[in-house]
Amino acid sequence: MDGDAQNHTIMTTKELESLYTDAPYGPAVFKETDRVTPQYRKLIEAAPFVVVATSGPEGLDCSPRGDPPGFVRVVDEHTLLIPDRRGNNRIDTLRNLVRDPRIALLFLIPGVGETMRVIGRATISTDPKLTESFVINGKVPKCVLVVAVERAYFQCTKAIIRSKLWDPASRVDRKALPTPGSILAELTEGKMGGPEHDRLAPARIKETIY
């Protein structure tokens, strides 16, 4: 990085705060709590999708989770439960949590501009009473994340409005983007993936969804 570029790089908190001199927008401060309020509970229970962020010795991880609305269970104002559904067995999130329990959640609700954020610490439970309570299609998750809530707040609609995420006119034609098969073929020089991978994908997903 040359000297001119360094002159334009924020390196300290003082420099950052001198750039953002306006006081935080009032509601942005007051909307943060140390618990799941009744109103926040409604947002969480309406969400069929949550992004889970964790940190570990190898770095950061951000992973999607989805199920019918209410799949993230609000036990009380300080506790959430998240079933770990069948995935790709990389278990990046879980590897991180056994070494660093910090977790951040971002909930998305289709058609709604506000998002919900929860920050806390998670433990991984294999208690049969918990795992069996999340059974779907006869399949029980191997474990459940027990999240101790430390902070909770909603995010305003600006990001969703700017992105037009829920605008039907903004939908991207899937055929215009690379398929999983073509991506795998490129990465493995043809050893994996290809048209056959894509052809079998619907049946594979149906068989392994839970």
C-alpha positions in Angstrom: 0.0 0.0 0.0 1.5 3.3 -1.0 1.7 6.4 1.2 -1.3 8.1 -0.4 -3.5 5.1 0.2 -2.4 4.9 3.8 -3.5 8.5 4.3 -7.0 7.4 3.4 -7.2 4.4 5.6 -8.9 4.6 9.0 -6.5 3.1 11.6 -7.8 4.2 15.0 -11.0 4.6 16.8 -10.3 8.4 17.1 -10.0 8.7 13.3 -13.2 6.7 12.9 -15.2 8.9 15.3 -13.9 12.0 13.7 -15.4 10.8 10.4 -18.8 9.9 12.0 -19.4 13.0 14.1 -23.2 12.9 14.2 -24.7 11.5 17.3 -26.4 8.1 16.8 -30.0 8.3 15.7 -32.1 8.2 18.9 -34.0 5.0 18.3 -30.8 3.3 17.3 -29.7 3.5 20.9 -32.9 2.8 22.7 -33.9 -0.2 20.6 -31.1 -2.3 22.1 -31.9 -4.5 25.1 -30.3 -7.3 27.1 -33.3 -9.6 26.6 -35.9 -10.8 24.1 -38.9 -8.5 24.7 -42.4 -9.6 23.8 -42.3 -7.5 20.6 -38.9 -8.9 19.7 -40.2 -12.4 20.3 -42.8 -11.9 17.6 -40.1 -11.0 15.1 -38.0 -14.0 15.9 -40.9 -16.4 15.8 -42.0 -15.0 12.4 -38.6 -15.6 10.8 -38.0 -18.8 8.7 -34.3 -17.8 8.1 -31.4 -16.8 10.3 -27.7 -16.1 9.5 -25.4 -17.4 12.2 -22.0 -15.7 12.8 -19.3 -17.3 14.9 -15.6 -16.9 15.5 -12.8 -19.5 16.1 -9.0 -19.9 15.9 -9.1 -20.4 12.2 -11.2 -17.2 11.6 -14.8 -16.2 11.2 -17.8 -18.1 9.9 -21.2 -17.0 8.6 -23.8 -19.7 8.0 -27.5 -19.7 6.9 -30.1 -21.6 8.8 -33.7 -22.1 7.7 -36.9 -24.0 8.7 -40.6 -23.2 9.2 -41.2 -19.9 11.0 -40.7 -20.4 14.8 -37.9 -22.9 14.3 -35.7 -20.7 16.5 -37.5 -21.3 19.8 -37.8 -18.6 22.4 -37.6 -20.3 25.7 -37.6 -17.2 27.8 -36.4 -13.6 27.4 -32.8 -14.7 27.8 -32.7 -18.1 26.0 -33.1 -19.2 22.4 -32.9 -22.8 21.0 -31.7 -23.5 17.4 -31.8 -27.0 16.0 -28.8 -28.0 13.9 -30.4 -29.6 10.8 -28.6 -31.8 8.5 -26.0 -30.0 6.4 -22.7 -30.6 4.6 -20.9 -31.9 7.7 -18.2 -29.2 7.6 -19.6 -28.2 11.1 -17.7 -24.9 10.8 -20.2 -23.2 13.2 -20.0 -25.9 15.8 -16.2 -26.2 15.6 -16.1 -22.5 16.4 -18.6 -22.6 19.2 -16.8 -25.3 21.2 -13.8 -23.1 21.4 -15.4 -19.6 21.4 -19.1 -19.5 22.5 -19.7 -16.0 21.1 -22.5 -16.0 18.5 -24.4 -13.4 16.5 -27.8 -14.0 14.8 -29.5 -12.0 12.0 -33.2 -12.9 11.4 -34.9 -12.3 8.0 -38.7 -12.3 7.5 -39.9 -12.5 3.9 -41.6 -9.3 2.8 -40.6 -7.4 6.0 -38.0 -4.6 5.9 -36.9 -4.8 9.5 -34.3 -7.4 10.5 -33.8 -8.8 14.0 -30.3 -9.1 15.6 -29.3 -11.1 18.6 -25.9 -11.4 20.2 -24.9 -13.8 22.9 -23.1 -17.0 23.8 -24.0 -20.5 22.7 -23.6 -24.0 24.0 -24.1 -27.2 22.1 -26.6 -29.6 23.6 -27.3 -33.3 22.7 -30.0 -33.6 25.4 -32.5 -36.0 23.9 -35.4 -34.0 25.4 -34.2 -31.0 23.4 -33.2 -32.7 20.1 -36.4 -34.8 20.0 -38.6 -31.8 20.5 -37.4 -30.5 17.1 -38.2 -33.6 15.1 -39.4 -33.0 11.6 -40.3 -35.8 9.1 -39.1 -38.3 11.7 -35.6 -36.8 11.7 -34.1 -35.6 14.9 -31.2 -33.0 14.8 -28.0 -34.3 16.2 -27.7 -31.2 18.5 -29.4 -28.0 19.5 -27.7 -24.6 20.1 -28.7 -23.1 23.4 -28.1 -19.3 23.0 -27.8 -17.1 26.1 -29.0 -13.7 24.9 -26.8 -10.7 25.8 -28.1 -8.1 23.3 -31.1 -7.9 21.1 -32.3 -5.2 18.7 -34.0 -4.7 15.4 -32.4 -3.1 12.3 -34.3 -0.5 10.3 -35.5 -1.1 6.8 -32.8 0.9 4.9 -30.7 -2.1 3.8 -33.7 -4.1 2.5 -35.1 -1.0 0.8 -31.8 -0.2 -1.0 -31.3 -3.8 -2.0 -34.9 -4.3 -3.1 -34.5 -7.8 -1.6 -38.2 -8.6 -1.4 -39.2 -6.7 -4.7 -40.4 -9.4 -7.2 -39.0 -7.2 -10.0 -35.5 -7.6 -8.6 -35.6 -11.4 -8.7 -32.6 -12.9 -10.6 -33.2 -15.6 -13.2 -31.3 -18.6 -11.7 -30.4 -19.7 -15.2 -28.3 -16.5 -15.6 -25.8 -17.6 -12.8 -23.4 -20.5 -12.6 -24.9 -23.8 -11.3 -23.4 -25.7 -8.3 -22.3 -28.4 -10.8 -20.4 -25.9 -13.0 -18.8 -24.3 -10.0 -17.6 -27.6 -8.7 -16.3 -28.6 -12.1 -14.3 -25.4 -12.4 -12.8 -25.8 -8.9 -11.9 -29.5 -9.4 -10.9 -29.3 -13.0 -13.7 -31.6 -13.9 -13.2 -34.2 -11.3 -16.5 -33.3 -9.6 -19.7 -31.6 -10.5 -20.8 -31.0 -14.0 -24.3 -31.5 -15.5 -24.9 -34.8 -13.8 -24.4 -33.1 -10.4 -27.1 -30.5 -11.3 -29.4 -33.2 -12.7 -29.4 -35.2 -9.5 -29.6 -32.2 -7.2 -33.4 -32.0 -6.7 -33.6 -35.7 -5.6 -30.5 -35.4 -3.5 -31.9 -32.4 -1.6 -35.3 -34.0 -1.1 -33.6 -37.1 0.4 -31.3 -35.2 2.7 -33.3 -32.1 3.6 -33.8 -33.4 7.2 
